[in-house]
Amino acid sequence: MSRVALIDAGGANLGSVSYALERLGVQATLVRDAGGLDGADKVILPGVGAAPEAMRRLHAQGLVEPLRRLQVPLLGICLGMQLLFERSEEGDVECLGLLPGVVRRLHPALGIRVPHMGWNRLLPLRTSNLLDGLPERSYAYFVHSYAAPVTAATVAACDHGGLFSAVVQQGRHAGAQFHPERSADTGARILRNFLEIPA
């Protein structure tokens, strides 16, 4: 069984992600410092809130450089996915830099509300083991005002006034902009697929 490290970066979704993992038979270890990563073969970085505060917390916990050097699969969720990129327009903050690109604010328009909140369709762009077993028209639950661009790391996009990255995967680094823990079967499948990635 995988030893899953669940990073406490101050996100309000920490408990619900932990419970979602329990439903899959995984008891995650809550991590608040670099030592907590020792022996983990999967790491999950959930997040809700603002990028500057989340990065300040990761720096204060001594987790930024260990996450950058991590040699096991890492999954960012919601804000946690945004933190995998180089920078965020939110507070113009430097992020972990594990994936290329800048996270930018979504722009409201006629019929397009920001924050983007609710169920929206995933649009697969390339094959990925993260998407294994997902039906063709899968929906996930989003709550966010900032989003990562579509890049070579994008495996599924979402359209809300324009395309943005909904699921990313490049090497050991993966992310979901939506909340798997609130996305019913779609979210459970993506979490299970991540847990089954070879360490």
C-alpha positions in Angstrom: 0.0 0.0 0.0 1.2 3.5 -0.9 2.4 5.8 1.9 0.7 9.0 0.9 1.9 12.3 2.4 -0.9 15.0 2.5 0.6 18.5 2.9 -1.1 20.9 5.2 -0.6 24.2 3.3 -3.5 25.8 5.1 -6.2 24.8 2.6 -9.7 24.4 3.8 -10.1 21.2 1.7 -7.5 19.3 3.7 -10.1 17.3 5.7 -12.3 16.5 2.7 -9.3 15.3 0.6 -8.2 13.1 3.5 -11.7 11.6 3.7 -11.8 11.0 0.0 -8.5 9.1 0.3 -10.0 7.1 3.2 -12.9 6.1 1.0 -10.3 4.6 -1.4 -8.7 2.7 1.4 -5.7 5.0 2.0 -4.8 6.6 5.3 -2.8 9.6 4.4 -0.1 11.1 6.7 -0.6 14.8 7.4 2.7 16.7 6.7 3.6 20.1 8.1 7.4 20.0 7.6 10.1 18.5 5.3 10.7 15.5 7.6 7.1 14.4 7.0 8.0 13.6 3.4 10.5 11.0 4.3 9.4 7.5 3.1 6.4 8.8 1.2 5.9 7.3 -2.3 3.1 9.7 -3.2 2.6 13.3 -2.2 -0.6 15.4 -2.5 -0.7 19.2 -2.2 -4.2 20.4 -1.7 -5.1 24.1 -1.4 -7.9 26.6 -1.1 -7.2 30.3 -0.8 -4.6 32.7 -2.1 -1.3 31.8 -3.8 0.9 34.3 -1.8 -0.3 33.0 1.6 0.1 29.4 0.5 3.6 30.0 -0.7 4.5 31.9 2.5 3.3 28.9 4.5 5.3 26.4 2.4 8.4 28.5 2.9 7.8 28.8 6.6 7.4 25.0 6.9 10.6 24.5 5.0 8.8 22.6 2.2 9.5 24.6 -0.9 13.0 23.1 -1.8 12.0 19.6 -0.7 9.0 19.7 -3.0 11.2 21.0 -5.8 13.6 18.1 -5.3 10.9 15.4 -4.8 11.5 12.1 -6.6 8.1 10.6 -6.2 4.7 11.5 -7.8 3.2 14.8 -6.7 -0.4 15.8 -7.2 -1.6 19.4 -6.7 -5.3 20.0 -6.1 -7.0 23.3 -7.0 -4.7 26.0 -5.6 -2.2 23.2 -5.1 -2.1 22.6 -8.8 -1.5 26.3 -9.5 1.4 26.3 -7.1 3.2 23.8 -9.4 3.6 26.5 -12.0 6.3 29.1 -12.2 4.3 32.1 -11.1 0.8 33.3 -10.2 -0.6 36.7 -11.1 -2.4 36.5 -7.7 0.0 38.6 -5.7 2.6 38.3 -8.5 4.2 35.4 -6.5 6.9 32.9 -7.4 5.5 29.4 -7.1 7.3 26.0 -7.1 8.3 26.2 -10.8 7.8 22.5 -11.4 5.7 23.2 -14.5 6.2 26.0 -17.1 3.7 28.7 -17.3 2.0 31.6 -15.4 -1.3 31.2 -13.6 -3.6 34.1 -14.6 -6.9 35.5 -13.4 -10.1 34.4 -15.2 -11.8 37.3 -16.9 -15.6 37.7 -16.5 -17.7 38.3 -19.6 -21.3 38.0 -20.7 -22.5 34.7 -19.1 -19.1 34.0 -17.6 -18.9 34.5 -13.9 -15.7 34.7 -11.8 -15.1 32.9 -9.6 -15.8 29.9 -11.8 -18.0 27.8 -9.5 -19.8 24.6 -10.3 -19.8 21.6 -12.5 -18.0 21.8 -15.8 -16.9 19.3 -18.5 -13.4 17.9 -18.8 -12.1 18.1 -22.4 -9.3 15.5 -22.8 -6.4 16.7 -25.0 -4.1 13.7 -24.8 -3.9 10.3 -23.2 -2.8 10.0 -19.6 -3.0 7.3 -17.0 -4.7 10.0 -14.8 -7.7 9.8 -17.1 -7.9 6.0 -17.4 -11.4 4.7 -17.0 -13.1 8.2 -17.2 -16.3 8.3 -19.4 -16.0 10.5 -22.5 -18.2 13.3 -21.1 -16.9 13.5 -17.5 -17.8 16.5 -15.3 -15.9 17.9 -12.3 -16.6 20.5 -9.6 -14.6 23.7 -9.9 -14.2 26.7 -7.5 -11.5 29.1 -8.6 -10.7 32.6 -9.9 -7.3 31.9 -11.3 -6.2 29.2 -13.8 -3.1 27.8 -15.5 -2.8 28.1 -19.3 -3.1 25.1 -21.7 0.5 23.9 -22.2 2.3 20.7 -23.2 1.6 19.4 -19.7 -2.2 19.7 -20.1 -4.0 16.4 -20.4 -7.5 17.8 -20.0 -8.8 21.3 -20.4 -12.0 23.1 -19.4 -13.8 26.0 -21.1 -15.0 28.9 -19.0 -14.7 32.0 -21.2 -11.7 30.3 -22.8 -9.7 27.1 -22.3 -7.6 26.5 -19.2 -5.8 23.5 -17.8 -8.1 21.2 -15.8 -5.7 18.3 -15.5 -1.9 18.4 -16.0 0.8 15.8 -15.9 4.4 16.1 -16.8 6.9 13.5 -15.5 6.2 13.0 -11.8 4.2 16.2 -11.5 0.4 16.1 -11.9 -2.5 18.4 -10.9 -6.3 18.8 -11.0 -7.7 22.4 -11.0 -11.1 21.0 -9.8 -11.8 19.4 -6.5 -11.6 15.6 -6.9 -12.9 15.2 -3.3 -16.1 17.0 -4.4 -16.4 15.5 -7.9 -18.1 12.2 -7.3 -17.0 9.3 -9.4 -14.8 11.5 -11.7 -12.8 12.7 -8.8 -12.5 9.3 -7.1 -11.3 7.8 -10.4 -8.6 10.5 -10.8 -7.4 10.1 -7.2 -7.3 6.3 -7.6 -5.4 6.6 -10.9 -2.8 8.9 -9.2 -2.4 6.4 -6.4 -1.7 3.7 -8.9 1.1 5.5 -10.7 4.3 3.6 -10.1 6.5 5.5 -7.6 
